Amino acid sequence: MSRWQELPDSLDQRVRQLVVQLRRLKDRSGLTLNSLATKTGYSRSSWERYLNGRALPPRQAVEELARVTGTEPTRLLALHEVAVDSWQTPAEPPPTEPESIEPPAAVIPRSHAFAAVAVAALLGVGAGLLIAVPWRSDDSGGRKGSTEVVTGARPSPSPSTTGEGPGRYLFRVGKTYPCEIRARGALGLGAGYSTTRTAVLAGPGWDVVEAQCLLRRRRLNPGPVDGIYGQQTIAAVVRLQQVAGLPADGIVGPHTWQVLRR
């Protein structure tokens, strides 16, 4: 197991999530940095910068790491898309070293809402077709230019008593959901938006709404319960993990769900 340097305190939590996952893949593969450079075409010094949070890896580098470690890349690319949105300075252009072929990472300015839509598109393989249609809900006031994002149907528990929730997840700017936490049999505690105990959160959806409700129950202030896995929700997850003695990486996976549903 590599002895990694501590990541900079100033590193955005969304970038930190990506770096932690890349480190885990590298460690599990048993590859040295030299081997990684040989197999991916990105230099050893570049991987040192990427894995220590000093530079944002380009999308192609993330894809290459997934390829050489035999990992399905969808979730990594979703994390990368969110990290690009939060990265304040572009990654350096390719060095002059002959073995390095990386292009510079693009900085794509966009609102958090549109970053979430991009992540949903990346996750579309599992979540369904991403569709933009005119927003004609009662709370839109019929304003032109508003959009409603449909990220596909997902299996769901029984709907909450408020009538909100399971079915198609609809992202609307400013839209939030109520939380009615109760015991749900073998599942444990839940708000009725998702029955998952294993999903790794990245893109927008009911799984994120469920986690936000459970975080709110613990007074961890995840921000608006809107289904968007943004900075405030990530910070709340980190606080939960610290209290529970879990790796405080801001990534919701099986162990974090276990704590949330208790």
N, C-alpha and C positions, 0 to 999 in steps of 0.2 A: 504494500500500500504506500502510495506517495505521501511524503510529508509536505503538504501544500502550505504556501505562505498565506497569512491572514489576508482576506480581501479588504481593500480600502474601505474605511468607514463611510466615505463619501459616495460609495458606489450605490446607485439606485437599486432598490430591491428587485425590480424586474430584470435588470442586468444580472444581479446576483443569482437569481433563480436559474438563468441560462448557464452561467459559469459553473454553478454547482452540478448541474446535470452533465455538462461536458466533462467535468472532472471525474464524475462517477463512471461515465462510459470509458474514459481513458484507463481508470484504475481497474475496472472489471475486465478490460481486454488484455491487460498485462503488457501493453505496448509501452516501450520507452518513447521519450520525445523524439529521439533519432529515428526510431522505427515509424513513428507517426508521420514525421516529415517525409520519409521515403515513400510511404504508402499513399499519402494525400497530396503531395506536391507543394505543401506549404512548409516553410522552413521551420527548423527547431526554435529559432528565436521568435518567430511569429506565434507559434503555439505557446511559448512561455508567456508572451504578452496576453494572448487570448485567455489562457487558463489562470492567469493571476489578475485579471480584471483591469489590465492597463490599456487594452485595445479591444474594440468590439469585433468579433470575427465576422467576416462576410458570410452571406448565406451559403455560398459554395463550400466554404470550409466546414460549416455545420453539416451540410449534406455529405461531404467526404468522410467526416468522422463517423456519421451514422452508417455509411456504406462499409467502411473497413471494420467496424465493430459489429456488423450484422444487426443493426437496430433499425426499426421502422421509423422514418424521420418525421412523421406528421406532427407529433407533439413538440419535438425539438424546434421545428420550423415555426410553430405557433409561438413558442417562448421567444424565439429569435425576433419575430415580428413585433412583439410587445417590447422587447429590449431595444430595438431600433428606434421605436417611438420615444423612448425615455433617454436615449444616449445623447449627450449634449455636444460632443465633438466627434467628427468623423474618424473612423479608423484610418491609420496611415496608409498611403498608397503603397503598392508593392515595392519592397526593397529591391536593390539592384542585384541581390544574390541570384545566381543562375537557377538555384533549385526552387525559388519561390515564384509562384504564378498567381498569387492572390490579387484580385481587383480590390479597390477601395470600397469600404462599406458605405452605402448611401444613407444620408440622414434625411428622413422623410418627415417634414413637419406636418402634423395633422392633429386634430382634436382626439381626446381619449375615446370618444364615441366611434370615430371612424377607424381608430386602431382596433377597437373591439370587433368592428365589422370585418376588418381584414383577417383577424384571427379566426373568426367564425368561418370565413371562406376557406382558410387553410384546413380547418377541421371538418369541412363539408363532407369528406369521405364518410365520416361516421354520423354526422348530424343531419344530413339532408341538404337539399338545394337551397342556396342563398338567393332570396328574391327581394328586390326593392319595389315597392308599390306605393301609390299615393296614400298618404296618411289621412284617413277620413273618420277617425274615431271622434267620439263626442267631445273629448278634451283637447282636440287639435284646433277647434275653432275654424276649421276649413281653410287653414293657412296654406298657401301654395308653397311648395318647396320642402315641406315636411315629409319625412319618409318613415316608413315602418319596415323593419327588417325581420323577415321570417326565416329562422334558421332550421326549420324542419321539425317534424314530430318526433317525440321520443317516448318510450314506454314510461308510464308514470304510476304513482300510487293513486289512491282515491283522491279526488280534488279536495282542496281545503274548503271549509264551510263558508268561506267568503266568496267562493266562486272564482277566485283568482287561480292562476297557476296551471297545472299540467295540461298538456296539449301542445300546441305550437308555441315556442318561445318567441315573443315579440319584443324587440328592442325599440324603445322610444326614449328620446332625450327627455330626462326629467321624470320618467315613469318609475315608480317604486311599488313594492309589493308588501302586504301585511304579513306578520309572522304570528302564527298560532302554534306554539310548540306543545306537543303532548307525546306521551309514550305510545309507540306504534309496534307493539309486540316484540318479536325477535329482532326487529330492526333497531330498536332503542328509541331515543328521542328523535323527533322529526317535525318538520313544518308542513309536510304534505306536498312539496314540490319535486322531490326526487327520493328514490329509495337506494341510491348508490352508497356503497361503503368502500369503494376502491377508486373511483374516478380521480384522475389527476387534473386539477383545474387549470385552465389556460384561457379558453375562449368564453364568450358569453353564453349563458344558458341557465336552465333550471337547477343544475347541480350547484352553480355559483349562488343562486338565490337561496337554496337550501343551506349552504355553508354560511352565508351571511346572516341568515336567521339564527342559526345555532351559535354563531359568534356573538351576535347581539344579546342572546340569552345570557351569555357569560359576561356581559358588560365590557366587551373588548372593542367596541366602537369600530365596526367594519365599514362605516360610511353608509350611504344610501343602499337600501336593499333593492338593487336594480339588475342583478345578474351579470354585472361587469366586474371582472377580476382585476381591479385597479390597485393603485398604490396604497390606498387606505385599507382595503381588505387584506392585502398582502401583509401590511404592518400588523394588523390584528392577528393574522395567522402566526406570525413570528412570535408575538407576545404569548399566544396560547401554547406554542411549542416550547418556549422557554419555561413556562410554568409546569408543563407536563414532562419536562426532561427529554424532549425529542430534539433531533437536529433542527436548529432554528433557521431553516432555509426558505421559509415562506411558501413551500410547496405542499399543497394538500394532497396526500395520498392515503393509502389504507390505514396507517398508524394514526394519522391526524384525524381521519374520519372516526376511528374508534373512540378517540377522546371526545370529539364533538358530539357523538351520539350517546354519551353516558349521562 
